[in-house]
Every structure is written in structure tokens, then in C-alpha cells.
Amino acid sequence: MGRVAGQMRRLSRVAAVILTGIALARPASAGAAGEGAPVPVPSGEEVHWIETIRDSQGPAGLTLRFRFLAPAIGGENPISQEAAQADMQALCDGFALSRVPETGPTPAQIIISLSDRLVPFGETDDDAVQYFEAYSIEDGACVWELF
């Protein structure tokens, strides 16, 4: 009976998250946000995945938001915006697309965000440097959209 009750509690938590319209995805083995192996990007800078947020309330429909920690976009000698844009395109094509669920509705939009420090989703930090890009999915590739 204890095993069934535990499964029911887990299902209740999942249902509560889904009903809010936002689901956070982090592997159970992941440590704190932004830890783990770096995700390769063209600039060669160190970028770490923070979380994926599934938000059915995006402006274009179902939206998947992939958030990354990228300290090199801030500080005294930041990488250029062009390098950050190339990194975000690579993150969409090489990281996000492979994580789009194969079942259920296809997202209308993928948003890639880079932040030089951890900022909780939906909060602001005047000292943080953050970049956001939106992409649609066409023919298995991310297509940049004016955000």
C-alpha cells in the first residue's frame, strides 16, 4: 500500500504542475541549476543548461523555453552579441530540438535564453545580462523569429 500511495503523491505533484500551465524539466540526476557538463557552443564559451519550461501560454501557442547559464555574456570582457546569437542558434538546433517531445502537440515556438547569472524564471535582476531569441521549427531546424 505504501508504494501505491507514494506513486499517487508523485502523480498528484505532476498533475498540479501541469495544471498550472508550466512544467519544469530537470533530470533527477542533475545537481543545482547550471551545474553539470557544459553544452558545446560555437564561441567556445562555457554554457550550462539551467532548465526547460513548457508554457502553453506563449504568444505563438505552445512554447518551450530552454534557459542557459552563460557567464561570458557579462562581466568586464563579454563576448559579442553576434557570438551570443550564434551560440543560441546552435543551442536551439543542437540541444533543444532533440528534446522536443515526439508525442503530443509540436511547440509553435522555442525560446532560448542566456543569462550571465542565475535569475529565477519570471524575476528581474537589474545587474544581470540576459539574451532571448525565439525560433519556430521548420523541416527539423530552428528558424529565428523576430522576438
Buried (B, 14 or more C-beta within 10 A) or exposed (E): EEEEEEEEEEEEEEEEEEEEEBBEBBEEEBEEBBEBEBBBBEBEBEBBBBBBBBBBEBEEEBBBBBBBBBBBBBEEEBBEEEBBBBBBBBBBBBBBBEEBEEEEEEBBBBBBBBBBBBBEEEEEEEEBBBBEBBBBBEEEEBEBEEE
